[in-house]
Amino acid sequence: MPRNPEKSRREGNRYDKIFKENTEAILLPLLGKLLKVELEILERLTEKRQTTIEREVDFLARVRLEGKVGLLHVEYQTQVESGLLERFAEYHGMLYRKFKLPITHVMIYLGDKPFSGPKRIPEPEVFRQIEVVAPIESSFEAFLSSSIPEEVILAILSDFQGRDPKAVFRLIFQQLRQLSTDEAALKKYLNQLGMLSKLRKLDQTFISIRKNMPITYDIAQDAMYQQGKLEGKTEGITEGIAKGKAEGIAEGITKGRKMEARERRIKEIYDIIRIGNENGLQKTLLAQLARVPIKKVEEVLKKIEAAQKKTE
């Protein structure tokens, strides 16, 4: 007949109790004989940890094992259970967190047949270390040059390399404006940027810059656009009338819209190059950020220099 699991568990607990009560008396000779190690118990410890699963170890002591101080953790088992290694892994994490000592785990198997269960967790599944990704260890330029908005946002958490945070914010704003597919996407990215700015205590700076840099560039108020839009409409209407085509008006409006997009792009390029240049960014990076050839960057810089000389 199959064994009753509950009955087996109760019997196992009784055997555990016997061995727990006599652990120190039997542990030294047993380990010394079977593991062939030199063991000295320095201090008996009690450890019952409250986590999502309550775990109480059978035996725990600070020991000198082969001349080195560490922890000895012992569990008694009367049968092979599933999840045995995972349970020892839980013990290891909890014990190491508290005592910060190397741990030797031992299972005293009391079954009537040779132990056939696993003894080692496969190496790829063993926790050894963590990989640390810290934006603060990278230059903000590395994030600004990305074509992925979510990466550009991380520039606020990076190393500004002595640059004025306001200037970095402006560069981030300009880059996000270029990469956003529409106004809703831009608002989303700016909201995320605002949240992350709190981690650097720059949220007030963010608020100030955002107020002074509207989400959308009101091209309709731009004099060059107004002129281009009027010219486009007038040209289309004139051509339409001359050809007797009603579509002329629609064509004129389309030309005006194209002019709007073109002027918006010109302003974006100018702002990126101007702000980046003021903060010492290299021409190659300015070209990447503005998505223009280096020759175009040089042309804009000459215009900026000429404009500055006129105001002097």
Buried (B, 14 or more C-beta within 10 A) or exposed (E): EEEEEEEEEEBBEEEBEEBEEEBEEEBBEBBEEEEEEEBEBEEEBEBEBEEEEEBEBBBBBBBBBEEEEBBBBBBBBBBEEEEBBEBBBBBBEBBEEEBEBEBBBBBBBBEEEEEEBEEEEEEEEEEEEEEEEEBEEBBBBBBBBBEEBEBBBBBBBBBBEEBEBBBBBBBBBBBBBBBBEEEEEBEBBBEBBBEBBEEBEBBEBBEEBBEEBEEEBEBEEBEEBBEBBEBBBEBBBEBBEEEEEEEBBEBBBBBBEEBBEBBBBEBBBBBBBBBBBBBEBEBEBBBBBBBBEEEBBBEBBEEBEEEEEEEE
